[in-house]
Amino acid sequence: MVTSRELRHQIQTGATADTLYQVALREGMRTLRQNGIDKVLAGHTTIEEVRATSNV
């Protein structure tokens, strides 16, 4: 993923982790859990595996 100007600016100005997370989500970032759920729906893994690896 390429870092956008907005995200880079937030990093350089000392934004909080929550702000960085919100900006990244708004710009299309997907969380590990979101990606895992897609893989469950596609039949590539199980919900148990996703839960075990995504801090649930």
PyMOL Python script that loads the backbone (N, CA, C, O; Angstrom):
from pymol import cmd

cmd.read_pdbstr("""\
ATOM      1  N   MET A   1       0.838  -1.173   0.000  1.00  0.00           N
ATOM      2  CA  MET A   1       0.000   0.000   0.000  1.00  0.00           C
ATOM      3  C   MET A   1       0.888   1.244   0.000  1.00  0.00           C
ATOM      4  O   MET A   1       1.862   1.325   0.748  1.00  0.00           O
ATOM      5  N   VAL A   2       0.548   2.176  -0.821  1.00  0.00           N
ATOM      6  CA  VAL A   2       1.274   3.437  -0.895  1.00  0.00           C
ATOM      7  C   VAL A   2       0.712   4.372   0.165  1.00  0.00           C
ATOM      8  O   VAL A   2      -0.503   4.480   0.326  1.00  0.00           O
ATOM      9  N   THR A   3       1.589   5.037   0.877  1.00  0.00           N
ATOM     10  CA  THR A   3       1.151   5.976   1.905  1.00  0.00           C
ATOM     11  C   THR A   3       0.683   7.265   1.241  1.00  0.00           C
ATOM     12  O   THR A   3       1.423   7.878   0.472  1.00  0.00           O
ATOM     13  N   SER A   4      -0.539   7.670   1.538  1.00  0.00           N
ATOM     14  CA  SER A   4      -1.099   8.884   0.950  1.00  0.00           C
ATOM     15  C   SER A   4      -0.490  10.125   1.592  1.00  0.00           C
ATOM     16  O   SER A   4       0.147  10.044   2.642  1.00  0.00           O
ATOM     17  N   ARG A   5      -0.689  11.246   0.965  1.00  0.00           N
ATOM     18  CA  ARG A   5      -0.214  12.508   1.527  1.00  0.00           C
ATOM     19  C   ARG A   5      -0.850  12.765   2.891  1.00  0.00           C
ATOM     20  O   ARG A   5      -0.173  13.181   3.831  1.00  0.00           O
ATOM     21  N   GLU A   6      -2.155  12.516   2.992  1.00  0.00           N
ATOM     22  CA  GLU A   6      -2.856  12.754   4.248  1.00  0.00           C
ATOM     23  C   GLU A   6      -2.288  11.888   5.364  1.00  0.00           C
ATOM     24  O   GLU A   6      -2.017  12.377   6.460  1.00  0.00           O
ATOM     25  N   LEU A   7      -2.111  10.616   5.086  1.00  0.00           N
ATOM     26  CA  LEU A   7      -1.584   9.712   6.107  1.00  0.00           C
ATOM     27  C   LEU A   7      -0.144  10.093   6.474  1.00  0.00           C
ATOM     28  O   LEU A   7       0.221  10.093   7.650  1.00  0.00           O
ATOM     29  N   ARG A   8       0.653  10.412   5.483  1.00  0.00           N
ATOM     30  CA  ARG A   8       2.026  10.841   5.739  1.00  0.00           C
ATOM     31  C   ARG A   8       2.043  12.101   6.604  1.00  0.00           C
ATOM     32  O   ARG A   8       2.843  12.211   7.533  1.00  0.00           O
ATOM     33  N   HIS A   9       1.164  13.043   6.296  1.00  0.00           N
ATOM     34  CA  HIS A   9       1.076  14.275   7.088  1.00  0.00           C
ATOM     35  C   HIS A   9       0.701  13.965   8.537  1.00  0.00           C
ATOM     36  O   HIS A   9       1.274  14.533   9.467  1.00  0.00           O
ATOM     37  N   GLN A  10      -0.256  13.070   8.721  1.00  0.00           N
ATOM     38  CA  GLN A  10      -0.679  12.705  10.073  1.00  0.00           C
ATOM     39  C   GLN A  10       0.476  12.075  10.854  1.00  0.00           C
ATOM     40  O   GLN A  10       0.659  12.359  12.037  1.00  0.00           O
ATOM     41  N   ILE A  11       1.239  11.232  10.197  1.00  0.00           N
ATOM     42  CA  ILE A  11       2.390  10.592  10.845  1.00  0.00           C
ATOM     43  C   ILE A  11       3.429  11.645  11.236  1.00  0.00           C
ATOM     44  O   ILE A  11       3.932  11.649  12.359  1.00  0.00           O
ATOM     45  N   GLN A  12       3.740  12.532  10.295  1.00  0.00           N
ATOM     46  CA  GLN A  12       4.775  13.539  10.543  1.00  0.00           C
ATOM     47  C   GLN A  12       4.395  14.538  11.625  1.00  0.00           C
ATOM     48  O   GLN A  12       5.268  15.109  12.277  1.00  0.00           O
ATOM     49  N   THR A  13       3.089  14.754  11.822  1.00  0.00           N
ATOM     50  CA  THR A  13       2.650  15.730  12.816  1.00  0.00           C
ATOM     51  C   THR A  13       2.295  15.078  14.144  1.00  0.00           C
ATOM     52  O   THR A  13       1.760  15.736  15.037  1.00  0.00           O
ATOM     53  N   GLY A  14       2.589  13.784  14.278  1.00  0.00           N
ATOM     54  CA  GLY A  14       2.407  13.116  15.560  1.00  0.00           C
ATOM     55  C   GLY A  14       0.974  12.757  15.900  1.00  0.00           C
ATOM     56  O   GLY A  14       0.588  12.778  17.069  1.00  0.00           O
ATOM     57  N   ALA A  15       0.189  12.431  14.903  1.00  0.00           N
ATOM     58  CA  ALA A  15      -1.206  12.041  15.142  1.00  0.00           C
ATOM     59  C   ALA A  15      -1.276  10.805  16.028  1.00  0.00           C
ATOM     60  O   ALA A  15      -0.343  10.004  16.076  1.00  0.00           O
ATOM     61  N   THR A  16      -2.391  10.665  16.724  1.00  0.00           N
ATOM     62  CA  THR A  16      -2.582   9.495  17.580  1.00  0.00           C
ATOM     63  C   THR A  16      -2.783   8.246  16.730  1.00  0.00           C
ATOM     64  O   THR A  16      -3.103   8.325  15.544  1.00  0.00           O
ATOM     65  N   ALA A  17      -2.590   7.105  17.359  1.00  0.00           N
ATOM     66  CA  ALA A  17      -2.794   5.828  16.663  1.00  0.00           C
ATOM     67  C   ALA A  17      -4.230   5.720  16.163  1.00  0.00           C
ATOM     68  O   ALA A  17      -4.474   5.214  15.068  1.00  0.00           O
ATOM     69  N   ASP A  18      -5.172   6.194  16.963  1.00  0.00           N
ATOM     70  CA  ASP A  18      -6.583   6.132  16.553  1.00  0.00           C
ATOM     71  C   ASP A  18      -6.831   6.979  15.304  1.00  0.00           C
ATOM     72  O   ASP A  18      -7.556   6.558  14.402  1.00  0.00           O
ATOM     73  N   THR A  19      -6.239   8.157  15.249  1.00  0.00           N
ATOM     74  CA  THR A  19      -6.389   9.012  14.072  1.00  0.00           C
ATOM     75  C   THR A  19      -5.784   8.351  12.848  1.00  0.00           C
ATOM     76  O   THR A  19      -6.386   8.353  11.775  1.00  0.00           O
ATOM     77  N   LEU A  20      -4.590   7.783  13.005  1.00  0.00           N
ATOM     78  CA  LEU A  20      -3.949   7.092  11.876  1.00  0.00           C
ATOM     79  C   LEU A  20      -4.815   5.945  11.381  1.00  0.00           C
ATOM     80  O   LEU A  20      -4.968   5.746  10.176  1.00  0.00           O
ATOM     81  N   TYR A  21      -5.386   5.188  12.325  1.00  0.00           N
ATOM     82  CA  TYR A  21      -6.256   4.067  11.991  1.00  0.00           C
ATOM     83  C   TYR A  21      -7.477   4.547  11.212  1.00  0.00           C
ATOM     84  O   TYR A  21      -7.841   3.949  10.199  1.00  0.00           O
ATOM     85  N   GLN A  22      -8.106   5.617  11.676  1.00  0.00           N
ATOM     86  CA  GLN A  22      -9.303   6.134  11.014  1.00  0.00           C
ATOM     87  C   GLN A  22      -8.997   6.650   9.613  1.00  0.00           C
ATOM     88  O   GLN A  22      -9.768   6.414   8.683  1.00  0.00           O
ATOM     89  N   VAL A  23      -7.883   7.349   9.458  1.00  0.00           N
ATOM     90  CA  VAL A  23      -7.492   7.850   8.138  1.00  0.00           C
ATOM     91  C   VAL A  23      -7.221   6.676   7.202  1.00  0.00           C
ATOM     92  O   VAL A  23      -7.681   6.669   6.061  1.00  0.00           O
ATOM     93  N   ALA A  24      -6.485   5.700   7.678  1.00  0.00           N
ATOM     94  CA  ALA A  24      -6.159   4.537   6.842  1.00  0.00           C
ATOM     95  C   ALA A  24      -7.424   3.788   6.430  1.00  0.00           C
ATOM     96  O   ALA A  24      -7.544   3.381   5.274  1.00  0.00           O
ATOM     97  N   LEU A  25      -8.365   3.597   7.347  1.00  0.00           N
ATOM     98  CA  LEU A  25      -9.627   2.943   6.995  1.00  0.00           C
ATOM     99  C   LEU A  25     -10.384   3.744   5.946  1.00  0.00           C
ATOM    100  O   LEU A  25     -10.903   3.183   4.981  1.00  0.00           O
ATOM    101  N   ARG A  26     -10.445   5.037   6.135  1.00  0.00           N
ATOM    102  CA  ARG A  26     -11.146   5.913   5.184  1.00  0.00           C
ATOM    103  C   ARG A  26     -10.528   5.823   3.793  1.00  0.00           C
ATOM    104  O   ARG A  26     -11.215   5.983   2.784  1.00  0.00           O
ATOM    105  N   GLU A  27      -9.218   5.563   3.752  1.00  0.00           N
ATOM    106  CA  GLU A  27      -8.517   5.486   2.471  1.00  0.00           C
ATOM    107  C   GLU A  27      -8.471   4.078   1.887  1.00  0.00           C
ATOM    108  O   GLU A  27      -7.811   3.840   0.875  1.00  0.00           O
ATOM    109  N   GLY A  28      -9.174   3.147   2.529  1.00  0.00           N
ATOM    110  CA  GLY A  28      -9.296   1.828   1.934  1.00  0.00           C
ATOM    111  C   GLY A  28      -8.525   0.705   2.595  1.00  0.00           C
ATOM    112  O   GLY A  28      -8.555  -0.430   2.118  1.00  0.00           O
ATOM    113  N   MET A  29      -7.833   1.002   3.692  1.00  0.00           N
ATOM    114  CA  MET A  29      -7.126  -0.078   4.378  1.00  0.00           C
ATOM    115  C   MET A  29      -8.128  -1.104   4.891  1.00  0.00           C
ATOM    116  O   MET A  29      -9.230  -0.755   5.312  1.00  0.00           O
ATOM    117  N   ARG A  30      -7.738  -2.354   4.852  1.00  0.00           N
ATOM    118  CA  ARG A  30      -8.553  -3.438   5.400  1.00  0.00           C
ATOM    119  C   ARG A  30      -7.805  -4.031   6.581  1.00  0.00           C
ATOM    120  O   ARG A  30      -6.587  -4.205   6.537  1.00  0.00           O
ATOM    121  N   THR A  31      -8.537  -4.336   7.624  1.00  0.00           N
ATOM    122  CA  THR A  31      -7.896  -4.934   8.786  1.00  0.00           C
ATOM    123  C   THR A  31      -7.631  -6.414   8.522  1.00  0.00           C
ATOM    124  O   THR A  31      -8.177  -7.006   7.591  1.00  0.00           O
ATOM    125  N   LEU A  32      -6.788  -6.985   9.355  1.00  0.00           N
ATOM    126  CA  LEU A  32      -6.508  -8.415   9.263  1.00  0.00           C
ATOM    127  C   LEU A  32      -7.797  -9.212   9.412  1.00  0.00           C
ATOM    128  O   LEU A  32      -8.021 -10.182   8.688  1.00  0.00           O
ATOM    129  N   ARG A  33      -8.646  -8.800  10.355  1.00  0.00           N
ATOM    130  CA  ARG A  33      -9.914  -9.489  10.572  1.00  0.00           C
ATOM    131  C   ARG A  33     -10.822  -9.396   9.338  1.00  0.00           C
ATOM    132  O   ARG A  33     -11.424 -10.392   8.937  1.00  0.00           O
ATOM    133  N   GLN A  34     -10.922  -8.207   8.739  1.00  0.00           N
ATOM    134  CA  GLN A  34     -11.751  -8.053   7.535  1.00  0.00           C
ATOM    135  C   GLN A  34     -11.259  -8.965   6.418  1.00  0.00           C
ATOM    136  O   GLN A  34     -12.057  -9.619   5.747  1.00  0.00           O
ATOM    137  N   ASN A  35      -9.964  -9.006   6.225  1.00  0.00           N
ATOM    138  CA  ASN A  35      -9.390  -9.865   5.197  1.00  0.00           C
ATOM    139  C   ASN A  35      -9.652 -11.338   5.515  1.00  0.00           C
ATOM    140  O   ASN A  35      -9.966 -12.127   4.625  1.00  0.00           O
ATOM    141  N   GLY A  36      -9.519 -11.696   6.788  1.00  0.00           N
ATOM    142  CA  GLY A  36      -9.774 -13.070   7.209  1.00  0.00           C
ATOM    143  C   GLY A  36     -11.209 -13.498   6.970  1.00  0.00           C
ATOM    144  O   GLY A  36     -11.460 -14.623   6.536  1.00  0.00           O
ATOM    145  N   ILE A  37     -12.150 -12.612   7.247  1.00  0.00           N
ATOM    146  CA  ILE A  37     -13.564 -12.942   7.030  1.00  0.00           C
ATOM    147  C   ILE A  37     -13.826 -13.196   5.553  1.00  0.00           C
ATOM    148  O   ILE A  37     -14.575 -14.108   5.203  1.00  0.00           O
ATOM    149  N   ASP A  38     -13.217 -12.401   4.689  1.00  0.00           N
ATOM    150  CA  ASP A  38     -13.348 -12.660   3.246  1.00  0.00           C
ATOM    151  C   ASP A  38     -12.828 -14.052   2.896  1.00  0.00           C
ATOM    152  O   ASP A  38     -13.419 -14.748   2.070  1.00  0.00           O
ATOM    153  N   LYS A  39     -11.726 -14.457   3.522  1.00  0.00           N
ATOM    154  CA  LYS A  39     -11.156 -15.782   3.251  1.00  0.00           C
ATOM    155  C   LYS A  39     -12.049 -16.896   3.806  1.00  0.00           C
ATOM    156  O   LYS A  39     -12.136 -17.971   3.213  1.00  0.00           O
ATOM    157  N   VAL A  40     -12.708 -16.646   4.929  1.00  0.00           N
ATOM    158  CA  VAL A  40     -13.679 -17.619   5.455  1.00  0.00           C
ATOM    159  C   VAL A  40     -14.814 -17.786   4.456  1.00  0.00           C
ATOM    160  O   VAL A  40     -15.189 -18.909   4.121  1.00  0.00           O
ATOM    161  N   LEU A  41     -15.356 -16.679   3.984  1.00  0.00           N
ATOM    162  CA  LEU A  41     -16.471 -16.727   3.036  1.00  0.00           C
ATOM    163  C   LEU A  41     -16.090 -17.400   1.723  1.00  0.00           C
ATOM    164  O   LEU A  41     -16.933 -18.002   1.059  1.00  0.00           O
ATOM    165  N   ALA A  42     -14.813 -17.294   1.352  1.00  0.00           N
ATOM    166  CA  ALA A  42     -14.331 -17.933   0.125  1.00  0.00           C
ATOM    167  C   ALA A  42     -13.950 -19.391   0.343  1.00  0.00           C
ATOM    168  O   ALA A  42     -13.622 -20.100  -0.608  1.00  0.00           O
ATOM    169  N   GLY A  43     -13.993 -19.844   1.615  1.00  0.00           N
ATOM    170  CA  GLY A  43     -13.686 -21.234   1.906  1.00  0.00           C
ATOM    171  C   GLY A  43     -12.206 -21.541   2.075  1.00  0.00           C
ATOM    172  O   GLY A  43     -11.816 -22.708   2.056  1.00  0.00           O
ATOM    173  N   HIS A  44     -11.377 -20.520   2.239  1.00  0.00           N
ATOM    174  CA  HIS A  44      -9.934 -20.730   2.348  1.00  0.00           C
ATOM    175  C   HIS A  44      -9.454 -20.971   3.776  1.00  0.00           C
ATOM    176  O   HIS A  44      -8.352 -21.481   3.978  1.00  0.00           O
ATOM    177  N   THR A  45     -10.263 -20.612   4.763  1.00  0.00           N
ATOM    178  CA  THR A  45      -9.881 -20.787   6.161  1.00  0.00           C
ATOM    179  C   THR A  45     -11.148 -20.900   7.005  1.00  0.00           C
ATOM    180  O   THR A  45     -12.260 -20.911   6.476  1.00  0.00           O
ATOM    181  N   THR A  46     -10.970 -20.983   8.302  1.00  0.00           N
ATOM    182  CA  THR A  46     -12.120 -21.100   9.201  1.00  0.00           C
ATOM    183  C   THR A  46     -12.207 -19.865  10.090  1.00  0.00           C
ATOM    184  O   THR A  46     -11.227 -19.140  10.263  1.00  0.00           O
ATOM    185  N   ILE A  47     -13.385 -19.636  10.647  1.00  0.00           N
ATOM    186  CA  ILE A  47     -13.561 -18.510  11.553  1.00  0.00           C
ATOM    187  C   ILE A  47     -12.698 -18.683  12.797  1.00  0.00           C
ATOM    188  O   ILE A  47     -12.245 -17.700  13.382  1.00  0.00           O
ATOM    189  N   GLU A  48     -12.470 -19.918  13.199  1.00  0.00           N
ATOM    190  CA  GLU A  48     -11.609 -20.168  14.352  1.00  0.00           C
ATOM    191  C   GLU A  48     -10.187 -19.680  14.084  1.00  0.00           C
ATOM    192  O   GLU A  48      -9.555 -19.084  14.957  1.00  0.00           O
ATOM    193  N   GLU A  49      -9.692 -19.932  12.888  1.00  0.00           N
ATOM    194  CA  GLU A  49      -8.351 -19.469  12.528  1.00  0.00           C
ATOM    195  C   GLU A  49      -8.295 -17.937  12.517  1.00  0.00           C
ATOM    196  O   GLU A  49      -7.324 -17.339  12.980  1.00  0.00           O
ATOM    197  N   VAL A  50      -9.329 -17.326  11.994  1.00  0.00           N
ATOM    198  CA  VAL A  50      -9.354 -15.863  11.963  1.00  0.00           C
ATOM    199  C   VAL A  50      -9.378 -15.306  13.375  1.00  0.00           C
ATOM    200  O   VAL A  50      -8.653 -14.360  13.684  1.00  0.00           O
ATOM    201  N   ARG A  51     -10.200 -15.879  14.228  1.00  0.00           N
ATOM    202  CA  ARG A  51     -10.256 -15.421  15.617  1.00  0.00           C
ATOM    203  C   ARG A  51      -8.923 -15.612  16.327  1.00  0.00           C
ATOM    204  O   ARG A  51      -8.520 -14.772  17.132  1.00  0.00           O
ATOM    205  N   ALA A  52      -8.244 -16.702  16.035  1.00  0.00           N
ATOM    206  CA  ALA A  52      -6.976 -16.995  16.693  1.00  0.00           C
ATOM    207  C   ALA A  52      -5.864 -16.040  16.285  1.00  0.00           C
ATOM    208  O   ALA A  52      -4.897 -15.853  17.023  1.00  0.00           O
ATOM    209  N   THR A  53      -6.001 -15.439  15.116  1.00  0.00           N
ATOM    210  CA  THR A  53      -4.912 -14.603  14.602  1.00  0.00           C
ATOM    211  C   THR A  53      -5.251 -13.117  14.514  1.00  0.00           C
ATOM    212  O   THR A  53      -4.434 -12.328  14.039  1.00  0.00           O
ATOM    213  N   SER A  54      -6.444 -12.724  14.964  1.00  0.00           N
ATOM    214  CA  SER A  54      -6.798 -11.303  14.808  1.00  0.00           C
ATOM    215  C   SER A  54      -7.279 -10.662  16.097  1.00  0.00           C
ATOM    216  O   SER A  54      -8.141  -9.783  16.064  1.00  0.00           O
ATOM    217  N   ASN A  55      -6.735 -11.087  17.239  1.00  0.00           N
ATOM    218  CA  ASN A  55      -6.997 -10.461  18.529  1.00  0.00           C
ATOM    219  C   ASN A  55      -8.469 -10.340  18.890  1.00  0.00           C
ATOM    220  O   ASN A  55      -8.932  -9.274  19.294  1.00  0.00           O
ATOM    221  N   VAL A  56      -9.181 -11.409  18.747  1.00  0.00           N
ATOM    222  CA  VAL A  56     -10.609 -11.393  19.130  1.00  0.00           C
ATOM    223  C   VAL A  56     -10.743 -11.889  20.544  1.00  0.00           C
ATOM    224  O   VAL A  56     -11.853 -11.959  21.071  1.00  0.00           O
TER     225      VAL A  56
END
""", "prot")
cmd.dss("prot")
cmd.show_as("cartoon", "prot")
cmd.util.cbc("prot")
cmd.orient("prot")
